[in-house]
Amino acid sequence: MTPMKEDYLKIIFELGGSHKKVSNKDISLGLGIAAGSVTEMVSKLSDEGLVVHEPYAGISLTEKGQKYAAELVRKHRLWETFLVDKLHYNFADVHSEAEVLEHQTSDRLATALDNFLQHPQACPHGGVIPSASGQFPDVSHRLLADANDGETVQLERFLDNHELLTYLEELKLRPNDTVKVIRHEPFEGPLVIEKDGEDTPLNVSYKASHNIFIKAGNSDK
């Protein structure tokens, strides 16, 4: 399987394609590519029995696709955790290294790495790490972009994208941060938020707000 196909399976997995239908638009925003390219690749994955595509409804992983995606995501996130926790890599710089390492990692090595790291539940970006059998806990698939004006939410996880992670590092946003949504600027403008404990508003780009997952906040500001 080509690396591009694997990237598609991973992004569909991250967007919740194991449990719900994922839109072409969300895949396009997550990968930073044109919607037309998404349609073409999804068609190929469908022909291989890895996804189900229902026109106007969305895309979901088949059992075969989910198993393959969970294995890739597990190895990738274990390496990201190792690089940050043990080699002290920067939060935003581990994706490309893990992308290379995951393809050279046997199941035996992944198990040894998991044991060495004492079975981490999530990677540095908040993404859950599937078990060796492909099981993983339920997570939120609600996007920051979908939060209501005035709502307080907790950032749960970020899509695994170097450009995005570098951008969020500059904004000093991390998983588990609590933020209040001030307003959605019109015409695909930024989302204006306030981080808990800070008075200076932050502008989060339209694209980035579609790459951040949230859960209900624990408190109101």
C-alpha positions as CSV (number, residue, x, y, z in Angstrom):
1,M,0.0,0.0,0.0
2,T,1.3,3.5,-0.9
3,P,2.1,6.0,1.8
4,M,-0.6,8.3,0.4
5,K,-3.3,5.6,0.8
6,E,-2.1,5.1,4.4
7,D,-2.3,8.8,5.1
8,Y,-5.9,8.7,3.9
9,L,-6.8,5.8,6.1
10,K,-5.2,7.5,9.1
11,I,-7.0,10.8,8.6
12,I,-10.3,9.0,8.2
13,F,-9.6,7.1,11.4
14,E,-8.7,10.3,13.2
15,L,-11.8,12.1,12.0
16,G,-14.0,9.3,13.4
17,G,-14.5,7.1,10.3
18,S,-14.7,4.0,12.5
19,H,-18.0,5.2,14.0
20,K,-19.5,7.8,11.7
21,K,-19.5,9.2,8.1
22,V,-16.6,11.6,7.4
23,S,-17.1,14.3,4.8
24,N,-14.8,14.9,1.8
25,K,-14.4,18.5,3.0
26,D,-13.0,17.4,6.4
27,I,-10.6,15.0,4.8
28,S,-9.5,17.8,2.4
29,L,-8.9,20.2,5.2
30,G,-7.1,17.6,7.3
31,L,-4.7,16.7,4.5
32,G,-4.5,20.1,3.0
33,I,-5.3,18.9,-0.5
34,A,-8.0,19.7,-3.1
35,A,-11.4,18.1,-2.7
36,G,-11.2,16.6,-6.2
37,S,-8.1,14.6,-5.2
38,V,-10.0,13.2,-2.1
39,T,-12.8,11.9,-4.3
40,E,-10.4,10.1,-6.6
41,M,-8.4,8.5,-3.7
42,V,-11.6,7.5,-1.8
43,S,-12.8,5.7,-4.9
44,K,-9.6,3.7,-5.0
45,L,-9.8,2.8,-1.3
46,S,-13.5,1.8,-1.8
47,D,-12.5,-0.5,-4.7
48,E,-10.0,-2.2,-2.3
49,G,-12.6,-2.7,0.4
50,L,-11.0,-0.3,2.9
51,V,-13.8,2.3,3.0
52,V,-17.4,2.7,2.2
53,H,-18.4,5.8,0.3
54,E,-22.1,6.8,0.2
55,P,-22.6,9.9,-2.1
56,Y,-23.8,12.9,-0.1
57,A,-23.6,10.9,3.1
58,G,-19.8,10.5,3.6
59,I,-17.0,8.0,4.0
60,S,-16.4,5.4,6.7
61,L,-13.9,2.6,7.3
62,T,-14.7,-1.0,6.7
63,E,-13.6,-3.6,9.3
64,K,-10.6,-4.3,7.1
65,G,-9.8,-0.5,6.7
66,Q,-10.2,0.1,10.5
67,K,-7.8,-2.8,11.4
68,Y,-5.2,-1.5,9.0
69,A,-5.6,2.1,10.1
70,A,-5.5,1.2,13.8
71,E,-2.2,-0.7,13.3
72,L,-0.6,2.3,11.5
73,V,-1.9,4.8,14.1
74,R,-0.7,2.7,17.0
75,K,2.9,2.4,15.7
76,H,3.0,6.1,14.7
77,R,1.8,7.4,18.1
78,L,4.0,5.1,20.1
79,W,7.0,6.5,18.2
80,E,5.8,10.1,18.7
81,T,5.5,9.4,22.5
82,F,9.0,7.9,22.6
83,L,10.5,10.8,20.7
84,V,8.9,13.4,22.9
85,D,9.2,11.6,26.3
86,K,12.5,9.9,25.9
87,L,14.5,11.9,23.3
88,H,12.9,15.3,24.1
89,Y,11.8,16.1,20.6
90,N,9.7,19.3,20.2
91,F,6.0,18.7,20.3
92,A,5.6,19.9,16.7
93,D,8.5,18.1,15.2
94,V,7.8,14.4,15.7
95,H,5.3,13.6,13.0
96,S,7.8,13.3,10.1
97,E,10.2,11.1,12.1
98,A,7.3,8.8,13.3
99,E,6.0,8.7,9.7
100,V,9.3,7.0,8.7
101,L,9.6,4.8,11.7
102,E,6.1,3.4,11.7
103,H,6.7,1.7,8.3
104,Q,9.8,-0.1,9.7
105,T,8.1,-1.3,12.9
106,S,7.1,-5.0,13.3
107,D,4.3,-6.0,15.6
108,R,7.0,-7.4,18.0
109,L,8.9,-4.1,18.1
110,A,5.6,-2.2,18.6
111,T,4.8,-4.4,21.6
112,A,8.3,-3.9,23.0
113,L,8.0,-0.2,22.6
114,D,4.6,-0.1,24.2
115,N,6.0,-2.1,27.2
116,F,9.1,0.2,27.5
117,L,6.8,3.3,27.5
118,Q,4.6,1.6,30.2
119,H,1.5,1.5,27.9
120,P,0.7,5.2,27.2
121,Q,-2.9,5.9,26.5
122,A,-2.4,8.9,24.2
123,C,0.3,10.5,22.1
124,P,1.6,14.1,22.8
125,H,-1.0,15.5,20.5
126,G,-3.9,13.9,22.5
127,G,-4.6,11.1,20.0
128,V,-5.5,7.7,21.6
129,I,-3.1,4.8,21.0
130,P,-5.0,1.7,19.9
131,S,-4.1,-1.6,21.7
132,A,-2.2,-4.4,19.9
133,S,-5.6,-6.0,19.1
134,G,-6.8,-2.7,17.5
135,Q,-9.1,-1.7,20.4
136,F,-9.3,2.0,21.4
137,P,-11.6,4.0,23.8
138,D,-14.2,6.3,22.5
139,V,-13.1,9.9,21.9
140,S,-14.8,13.1,20.9
141,H,-15.1,13.8,17.2
142,R,-16.5,17.3,17.7
143,L,-14.5,20.0,16.0
144,L,-13.5,23.4,17.5
145,A,-15.1,24.9,14.4
146,D,-18.5,23.5,15.5
147,A,-18.4,25.1,19.0
148,N,-21.0,27.8,19.7
149,D,-20.1,31.4,20.3
150,G,-19.9,31.9,24.1
151,E,-19.2,28.2,24.8
152,T,-16.4,27.0,27.0
153,V,-14.7,23.8,25.8
154,Q,-11.6,21.7,26.4
155,L,-9.2,21.0,23.6
156,E,-8.9,17.2,23.5
157,R,-6.6,16.4,20.5
158,F,-5.0,17.8,17.4
159,L,-4.8,16.2,13.9
160,D,-1.3,14.9,13.4
161,N,0.0,17.4,10.9
162,H,3.4,19.2,11.1
163,E,2.2,22.5,9.8
164,L,-0.8,22.5,12.2
165,L,1.2,21.5,15.2
166,T,3.8,24.2,14.5
167,Y,1.0,26.8,14.2
168,L,-0.6,25.7,17.5
169,E,2.8,25.7,19.2
170,E,3.2,29.3,18.2
171,L,-0.3,30.0,19.7
172,K,0.8,28.1,22.8
173,L,-2.3,25.8,22.6
174,R,-2.0,22.2,23.9
175,P,-4.4,19.3,24.5
176,N,-6.4,19.7,27.7
177,D,-6.4,23.5,27.5
178,T,-9.7,25.1,28.3
179,V,-10.8,27.9,26.0
180,K,-13.9,30.1,25.5
181,V,-15.2,30.6,22.0
182,I,-15.8,34.3,21.5
183,R,-17.0,34.4,17.9
184,H,-16.7,32.9,14.4
185,E,-15.5,35.5,12.0
186,P,-17.6,35.4,8.7
187,F,-16.5,34.2,5.3
188,E,-14.3,31.4,6.6
189,G,-12.4,33.8,8.8
190,P,-10.7,32.8,12.1
191,L,-12.3,31.6,15.3
192,V,-11.6,34.0,18.1
193,I,-11.0,32.3,21.5
194,E,-9.8,33.1,24.9
195,K,-7.6,30.6,26.8
196,D,-8.5,30.0,30.4
197,G,-6.6,32.3,32.7
198,E,-5.6,34.7,29.9
199,D,-7.4,37.9,28.8
200,T,-5.8,38.3,25.3
201,P,-7.9,36.8,22.6
202,L,-6.4,34.3,20.1
203,N,-7.3,34.0,16.4
204,V,-7.4,30.4,15.3
205,S,-7.5,30.0,11.5
206,Y,-10.5,28.4,9.8
207,K,-8.5,25.5,8.7
208,A,-6.9,24.9,12.1
209,S,-10.3,25.0,13.8
210,H,-11.3,22.1,11.6
211,N,-8.3,20.1,12.8
212,I,-8.8,20.5,16.5
213,F,-11.1,18.2,18.5
214,I,-12.9,19.3,21.6
215,K,-15.1,18.1,24.5
216,A,-17.4,20.1,26.8
217,G,-15.5,22.4,29.1
218,N,-15.5,21.9,32.9
219,S,-16.3,25.5,33.8
220,D,-17.5,28.8,32.4
221,K,-15.5,31.9,32.5
